């Protein structure tokens, strides 16, 4: 998803597929993630595999340039089961990044 003027924009809510559409434990190692913002779409990649595209749609807010990039851990417990269920009693949970690079080109 993306945010526009502090409002979440997610007109085609869907989960992100794992690379190759192969079920796998994504927490087992590090992955290269990329977000590409173009004038007519936002694209997400994991390990150079295009996982999702949100096209620009008339009447739906769309970013004209990237101002901030943020990473976080998302709790998918309320996703009808496809993202798993978080057992909060086993926390705290953390996420690790080896590096982060931001290259604006729009």
N, C-alpha and C positions, 0 to 999 in steps of 0.2 A: 504494500500500500504506500501511498505518499500523503503528505499533508500540504494543504494550500491555505495560507493565512490562518494557521492553527486549527484547521478543520480537516479531519480524516477524509480522504477521497479513496473510495474503493468500490467503483461501480460494478465490478465483476468479481465479487468476493469468491475466492477459490484458494485451495491449498497449493503450495509449490511442490512440484514433483522433484524427486531426487534425480541426480544425473543418470541418464539412460533409462529413466522410469523403473529403476531397479531398487526394490526396498532394501534399505541399509541403515545401519546405525551411524547417523551423521556425527555423533559425538565421539566416535572411535578415533578420529584424527582431525587434522586441520584441513580446511578447504579454501579454495580461492573463490571469493564472492565478488560480483561486480554489479553495478547499477549503471545503466546507460540511459541518459536523458537526451532525447532528440526533440525536434520541433513538433513531431506528431505522435510520439509514443515514449513510454518508459519501459525498459527491458531489464530483467533480472537474470543473472547468470550464476551458476555454481560450477566450479571447475571447468570453465569455458563452455558449459552446456546451457543453452537458453532454456530457462525454467518457466518464465512467464513474461507476457507482454500485455501492457495496458495501453490501448490506443487513445489518442486524443478524441474526445466525443463532444460535439456541439452541445453547449448548455451545461457541461460539467467542468468545474474549475480545473485548470491545468497549469503546471509551473512553466514559466517562461525562462527560467534560469535556476540553477542550483545555488542555494544560499548556505545550506548546512547539510551535513551528512551525520547521521546518528546510527549507532548499532545498539542492539539490546537483545535480551532474552525474552521470548514471547511464551506465555502460558497458553497452550492450546487445549486446555481441559474442557472447554465448552464448544468443541468442534464435532460433536456427535461421534467421538471416538477415533477418528482417523489420525489425529495428532497425538494420541495417547492421553493419559491422565497423570497429572502431577501429584506425587505423594509428598505433600508439604512437610510431613513429619520427618522426612529424610534430608531436609535442607540444612544449611543454606545452599543454594545453587549459584554457580558462577559460570561465566563465559570467558574464554581467553582468546586474544588476538595476537598473532605474531607480529603483524604489521598492518598499517592502514594507509592507503594512498588515495588522495582526492585530486582529480584532474578535471577542472571545469573546462568544457569546450562548447558551451552554448550560452 
